Amino acid sequence: MTTLHDMTHECTMLGKMESTACDPHHDAPLPEISGVSSIASAQSESVESPENQQLRVYLRVRLLSKEELTKNEDQGCVVLESPETVLLQAPRGSGSIKSSEKNISHQRQKFTFSQIFRPGVTQADFFEGTIKTQVKELLRGKNSLVVNYGGTNSGKTHTLQGTSKDPGILPRALRAVFRRICGRQYKRADLKPYLSKDIEQLDADQLKAEESSKETLFSSLQEVRNTTKFLSLSLSLSLSLSLSLSLSLSLSLSPSPFSSPVDRADRVDDGVPCVFSVWVAFYEIYNEKVYDLLQPSPATKTKRRPSLRVCEDGAGNPYVKDLRWVNVLSAEEASKILRVGNKNLTAAKTSQPSNRSHSIFTIKLLRISGTDVQGISEFSICDLLSPERCSKARTLSEGLREGGNGKNLLAILGKCITALRNNQGDGSKSSYVPFRESKLTWLFKGVFCGRDQASMIININPCASAYEETLNVMRFSAITKQVVQVFQPRSLESLAPRLVGRNGKPLLRNGVIDDQAVDDCLSEEELLDGEDEADVSILPQEELLSLVESLRVKLLAERRKNLVQEIEIRKEMGDIMLQQIMECEELHSRQIADLKESHEEKMTSTFEMYKEALKEHAYQCAVEEQGDDYVPVEEYTAEQERVKELQRRLVELEQDCQEPKTGSHTVLTKENAAQTSPHTPSQDSADTVRYKLLYKEKCAVEQLCGEKQELIVSLESRIRELNETLHEAGESYMEKLAEVKQLENSLAYEEQEINRIQSDVAEKEAELTALREELARLSHESVGPSRPRRGLLANIKETVTSPRNASLCRTFRKSVRATSTLRKKT
Ligand SMILES: Nc1ncnc2c1ncn2[C@@H]1O[C@H](COP(=O)(O)OP(=O)(O)OP(=O)(O)O)[C@@H](O)[C@H]1O
């Protein structure tokens, strides 16, 4: 019962892990069981030092075909900057360019990867650089997952399966496994994987059935029939070989790429005397339903393929119930299984064209020592459906079923990875990792709990026409790249596989058959089967019956306990999810209210702005229409006020004017009345005095008004006179101004004249000086015998002495004098 208790405890631990994902700072030691084998302790060494490593994401860029090159698909959309960095550049005319014309950063996006493989990389180099280490780890007992992802026509199949001449990573992984276990293969298929981490021991009948079903599976392959002769020949040869020679049989059966000589260094040699058994399974997840690809497709289209359930074992490890596991003895056999699965996959696709799915190929490796299974490890390769196909594949009803319920696998995968990344951020947060939302994430929850290794291969197509899809794929991969995987210490209980009977109860303990466990197994069988219970009753052993009874009670109690725990866990998860949903809802409603408020404010201010603009526009239009006749509103209002004031004053004045008349009239009337009606004398005299006073006042006011009127008239006439004078003065000023202008013009003219004359004078003076100099020279020459003057000299003499020239000089002097006088005047 110790084992049962430990399992329950671990189940609770897993439950916690599930709701909060893994806590990288969780150091609490997990329960251990005593008496573990050497393999288990070897594993515990690595357990003690958890290894943190980033989820490795590899990028492979597909080679462009000749056809694509002629279609000008190579527009440099994918630029490999370094072995880790790639730059995506939107091609001309793409949607990205159009939508981000203003934002250059949208046109060029950079992504980093663990490693980038150039288009020309060989399949062998790609395998060596990516998952080879994971395959090695499989042989050391570690579970791992490889996710192959990419857009349509991006080379996913080429990367995963390749061709017979140039195989992809999956055939190479199978080959590597068989190469490494070469010579240490467990040839019998009597130890079979059961549930998630357990082993079922097959009896002779089961073994026969297993072998015949494998035969049937292989015979379903068309090509197997074609090569039967060759295989039977090889098999007969192999049977005649000794055991050591038969180790290389798998290689001799393999096609050329698999026939390389066995590398001894590659073999597992850890000093532990154990052998290995390899089992494979191939299944697909389509529309959240799991289908076994090793089960033949139904013959008729109307018949549906049976779907399988995903369950969890007692330790909380998920597994596909009733999945077919096939024992393979060579890489060639494993490849055949792959081909059978592919065939069924294609058949399913043909029957339903939209039926595209995520397919998973799993290798389970059993490490056997004697009759004891020492360890079991798993290596899965998942081929994810391309994002475009994913959306195309979903019809309306499927979309409602899948998308409407938030069951889009890629979205969930993204959510799980994001939650895992958040949890690994600073360790303070613990987001809920929703791996149960999809079958795929549930099946590989070990990865999300940080127990198992994982890597991702991203395939991209560098064609310009595939740019948008490539960008989406890269964005998805960008989430995964940031995840740091933290390998949690595992309980040794979970590491040690258990040999179980048909009922799933462990039959082995520390390598020897546990009689008690076998008894328990039988008893449980009886518990579950009423008919068998009747058989027990005929057994003579009373003790056995009482033991059975007590075990039944205990089993019931345990089941109830498990159920309560499950309910509690579910409730806790439900509460957390509800809380998160409510928080999200509250946050969203608050955001919506804020947005509404701000939008309303913006709308009001915009409305006011438009109102003002409209008013201004109307005003401008009115001004333009009215032209000179336009009177501003303010002026018009002021004018109206003035008119009102004048009217009021007019009324007052009229009243003022009427009152005295009425008064005098009243006086007169009263005087008449005094004559006619009998009044008291004192009253009459007071009234008379008052009226007289009023009359006097009225006369004084009238006189004052008259005077003022005269004054106004005289002032007005004065103003008129002054205006006239001003007008006259203005006119004379204008005249004077015109005269001044005229004078200025004439002065300017005179000045021009003077300047001209001055320049003439200067010229003449220069001429005169030259003549004088000439004269002096001539007079100097004339000291000698006088010679008759000729030409110019004779003329100069005449010019100097002639009276006409003397008068010219005088005129010149006069004009100079006049000029200087005029200058003085101005
Ligand atoms: N690295 C490569 N080198 C050369 N050719 C390649 C490479 N990768 C893919 N191809 C070729 O490109 C074509 C498409 O590849 P593949 O069928 O593997 O794409 P896919 O992503 O699986 O397509 P699908 O969308 O149908 O799933 C094939 O003709 C394949 O041979």
The ligand as an SDF file (V2000), in Angstrom:
LIG
                    3D

 31 33  0  0  0  0  0  0  0  0999 V2000
   15.2800   21.7720  -48.0840 N   0  0  0  0  0  0  0  0  0  0  0  0
   14.7730   21.4740  -49.2780 C   0  0  0  0  0  0  0  0  0  0  0  0
   15.5670   21.3250  -50.3380 N   0  0  0  0  0  0  0  0  0  0  0  0
   15.0620   21.0340  -51.5440 C   0  0  0  0  0  0  0  0  0  0  0  0
   13.7530   20.8900  -51.8130 N   0  0  0  0  0  0  0  0  0  0  0  0
   12.9060   21.0150  -50.8050 C   0  0  0  0  0  0  0  0  0  0  0  0
   13.3510   21.3200  -49.4800 C   0  0  0  0  0  0  0  0  0  0  0  0
   12.2930   21.4080  -48.6890 N   0  0  0  0  0  0  0  0  0  0  0  0
   11.2230   21.1440  -49.4690 C   0  0  0  0  0  0  0  0  0  0  0  0
   11.5840   20.9170  -50.7240 N   0  0  0  0  0  0  0  0  0  0  0  0
   10.6760   20.6390  -51.8410 C   0  0  0  0  0  0  0  0  0  0  0  0
    9.6040   21.5660  -51.7640 O   0  0  0  0  0  0  0  0  0  0  0  0
    8.3660   20.9580  -52.0360 C   0  0  0  0  0  0  0  0  0  0  0  0
    7.4130   21.0960  -50.8810 C   0  0  0  0  0  0  0  0  0  0  0  0
    7.9130   20.4650  -49.7530 O   0  0  0  0  0  0  0  0  0  0  0  0
    7.0030   19.6480  -48.7650 P   0  0  0  0  0  0  0  0  0  0  0  0
    6.0210   18.7990  -49.4740 O   0  0  0  0  0  0  0  0  0  0  0  0
    7.9160   18.9640  -47.8270 O   0  0  0  0  0  0  0  0  0  0  0  0
    6.2440   20.8300  -48.0650 O   0  0  0  0  0  0  0  0  0  0  0  0
    5.1270   20.7210  -46.9590 P   0  0  0  0  0  0  0  0  0  0  0  0
    5.3150   21.8520  -46.0440 O   0  0  0  0  0  0  0  0  0  0  0  0
    5.1210   19.3760  -46.3720 O   0  0  0  0  0  0  0  0  0  0  0  0
    3.8380   20.9520  -47.7900 O   0  0  0  0  0  0  0  0  0  0  0  0
    2.3510   20.8020  -47.2840 P   0  0  0  0  0  0  0  0  0  0  0  0
    1.8430   22.1470  -47.1230 O   0  0  0  0  0  0  0  0  0  0  0  0
    1.6900   20.0370  -48.3390 O   0  0  0  0  0  0  0  0  0  0  0  0
    2.3860   20.0830  -46.0020 O   0  0  0  0  0  0  0  0  0  0  0  0
    8.6700   19.5060  -52.3390 C   0  0  0  0  0  0  0  0  0  0  0  0
    8.7460   19.3530  -53.7210 O   0  0  0  0  0  0  0  0  0  0  0  0
   10.0380   19.2750  -51.7270 C   0  0  0  0  0  0  0  0  0  0  0  0
   10.7730   18.3180  -52.4200 O   0  0  0  0  0  0  0  0  0  0  0  0
  1  2  1  0
  2  3  1  0
  2  7  2  0
  3  4  2  0
  4  5  1  0
  5  6  2  0
  6  7  1  0
  6 10  1  0
  7  8  1  0
  8  9  2  0
  9 10  1  0
 10 11  1  0
 11 12  1  0
 11 30  1  0
 12 13  1  0
 13 14  1  0
 13 28  1  0
 14 15  1  0
 15 16  1  0
 16 17  2  0
 16 18  1  0
 16 19  1  0
 19 20  1  0
 20 21  2  0
 20 22  1  0
 20 23  1  0
 23 24  1  0
 24 25  2  0
 24 26  1  0
 24 27  1  0
 28 29  1  0
 28 30  1  0
 30 31  1  0
M  END
$$$$
